[in-house]
Amino acid sequence: MALSGLEIYKLLPRTNCKECGYPTCLAFAMKLAAKQAELVACPYVSEESKTRLAAAAAPPIRLITLSADGRKLEVGNETVLFRHEKTFYHPVGLLVRVPDTLSATEITTLAKAVANYKVDYVGMALTLDGLAVDAVSGDGDKFAAAVSAVRGACNLPLVLLTEDPAIMAAGLAKSAGVTPLLCGATAANWEAMAKLAKSAKAPLVVRAETPAGLAELTGKLTGAGIEDLVLDPAQRTFNASLVAVTQLRRLALKKNFRPVGYPIITFPYLGEADPAMEGLLAAQQIAKYAGMVVLGRFDPATVYPLLVLRANIYTDPQKPIQVEPGIYPINKPGADAPVMVTTNFSITYFAVANELESSGKPGWLLVADAEGMSVLTAWAAGKFDAETIAKTVKNTGVAEKVSHKKVIIPGHVAVLMGELEEELPGWEIKVGPREAVDLPKYLTATW
Ligand code: SF4
């Protein structure tokens, strides 16, 4: 439970020596409570107080890290329920299940396909995060061989799926160089799983059907020295999953109930056999409140929208995604190609660039620094005015690349035409269409 300023004050030396930079210990305590100061600024805090303060300052949802050959997946450590309260920092890990009943060749092909899958979305590279090897066979040797095949094919972080400690040990033996997530511990096997997690220094999934059951198990495991835990509420359907994860998230964040202060893993394929419905359930769990989602199969048609959904939820709304301001040649433009100007909001840039690219028409696209805002928003905020556009035309040196002096501005800012003529003497200002989709038609008609 987070401590109040007064509670922190009681743990400080209370000598008001000012060495921390604050006039009194109470002022320093208030800053600590507001997370605006660091405890190290006071050189006189006792070890006992340090321990108590560190425990109180621990995040309400623990950070869990899976790693493989330098590649990491970090989940958890969120401090708020909703994105509008504060940015989310650790995107949901998206993993794909690999049944150990597949042949070695099939496993290698699947692992490589998942590892190599990458889509470009408004300038961001979206990728999957890991593989979950599932001991469907119930055979330790087959499970170990599947883990080996996955390790040989890629360096993605791993989850090992089995409740049988002997099979888990066989898989772990083939996991050198990896910190996998062991999935998982139940009321029946937790002691054996705890031993494996401890010896491998690996995080462990705790599975129970109620928050009370999960809290009881995490209590036993932390008592046994296992701190890195992930929760599986074992509720598979749309409604039950939503209720369970919401309860756990609220208990952790609103009530600061430490026994469930861990990220959550979900398995949408266990709730929905139909691939389309599985994708929808995964989307629900990405939005609320999974830390990791294991997909039952690799299908780019499902994976792509899930990655875009995740990117949208985990993009800082206060920092719009932007492209670098500058000059972008599209379709190998020559000296007679048109010059167009837009803003550096990624979605705006890619809307214009994609329309031009797919039309096959060459052009010079000038991107003005409008602090990542779209055309109309930037114009209304005074970030995309005649002066900014003129500066962009001059700074990009486009005049040396073309044999004309014409620049096309977006139709939404036609009002800037007069001012721009003054800012850019000798240039002809042309007003383009309002929507990017109309740009090819406009160029055909006017250029
Ligand atoms: S340095 Fe420590 S003891 Fe001194 S005023 Fe700051 S909090 Fe108090």
Residues whose N, C-alpha, C, O or C-beta is under 5 A from the ligand:
A	BS01	SF4	L12 P13 R14 T15 N16 C17 K18 E19 C20 Y22 T24 C25 F28 A41 C42 P43 Y44
